[in-house]
Amino acid sequence: MLEHELAALLRRGRALSLEIAREVHPNLEPNAYGLLLWLRRSGSTRLTDLAVLLGIGKGTLSRQIQGLETLGLVRRDPDPADRRAAQLRLTEEGSRRFDAARSARMDQITRSMETWPKRDVEEFARLMHRFNETF
């Protein structure tokens, strides 16, 4: 039962990622939405730090970031602490597009759980966090 439900969640998550990515930009790869989410949360971060956090090779991540730069969603700024490095951040357009898509997604999630008691939603979030931390 757990495997079935997890597979269903992952399948829906992939479909939702594709939908949200298209809302952000028609040419955005679905996997890149997660990068935008991390950049939105952090404000700015170094590529090497983001690669470690996400468990992605620097070369792979650099190519993905280049794609986001080409779309005008991400920019690289010199790192004041290390001129050899760069800080990644969303552009104003990237933030605007991301926030609009995220708002629509959160509205959809909220509507799907509106009949749930508040404590069930909180417990679900707590257990999902626990699962993600230990997985």
N, C-alpha and C positions, 0 to 999 in steps of 0.2 A: 504494500500500500504506500509506504513512504517513497519508494523508488518511483512509482507511478505519479504521485503528486509532485515530486521534485522534477520529473521529466516534463510534466504539464506546465509547471511554473517556468522552467527554462525555455520551453517552446514559446510560451506567451511572451516571455522577456525578450527573446530574439525578435519576434514579430513587432513588439512595442519599440524596440531599439531602432528597427528599420523605419517605422512610422515617425518616430521622434526625430531621427536623423534627417529625414526628408523635410520635416517642418523647419529645422534649423537652416538647412541649405539643401537644395535639390541634388547637389553633387557630393554630399557628405556621406562617407562610408559609415555604416551602422556602428562599427567598433569604435569609431572616433568620438562618439557621443560621450563615452566614459572618460576620455581624455579631457573633453571640455568640462565635464562635471568636476574632475579633480582640479583643473585650473580655476574654475569658478570658486571652488571652496578655498583654495590656497591663496588666491589673489595673484601670486606669482611664485614660480619655483624654478629651480635649475633642472635642466634636462636630465642630468645624472641622478639627481634626487628622485625625480619622477620615475625614471627607469627602474630604480631600486624598489621604490614603493609599489609599482605595478608588476614587477617581475618580468620586465621586457628588456631586451637588449638595447643598448644605446643606439646602434645603427638602425634597428627597426623603428624605434621610437622617433628618431630623427627624421626618417622618411615620412612617418605619419604626421609629425609636426609640420614638415614642409608642405604637405597637402593642405593642412589647416591654414597655413600662412598664405598659400596660393588662393584659397577661398576667401581670404581677408578676415578670418575668424580669430587668428592667433598672431602674435608678434613676438619677436625676440628683442630684448633690451640688454645692453651691456650690464654685467653683474658688477656693482660698485665694489664688492669685496674681492673680486677676482676678474680682471679684465680679459682673461682667456676664456671665461665662461659667459653664458648668457642667462638671463631670467626670462622665462616664458610667461606670457599673460594673455588673456583674452583681449581682443580689440574692443572698442566701444560697440561696433557692429556685432562682434561675436557675443558680447554680453547681452545685447538687446535680443538677438535671435535666440540665444540659449535660454534666457529668462522667459521669453514668450512660449517656447516649446515646453519648458519645464512646468510652467504654470498650467498649461493645458493638460499635461500628464498628471500633475498632482490633483487637478480637478477631477479627472477620470478615476483616479485611485480613490479619492475621497467619496465620490458618488457610489463606487462599487462597494464601499464599506459603510455607507451611511446607516444601514440597519443594524450594524454591529454595536454592542455596548462599548462605551469608551474604554473600559478596562480590558476588553478583548483585543481591541486595536493596540493598546499599549503593550499587552502581553505578547501579541504577535510580533510587534516591532522588537521587543526585548529578545524574544527567541530567535528571530531572524538575525539580529546583531550577534547573538551568542554563536549561532551556526556559522556565520561569516567569519567570526574571529577564530574559530577552531578548525574551519575547513581547510 
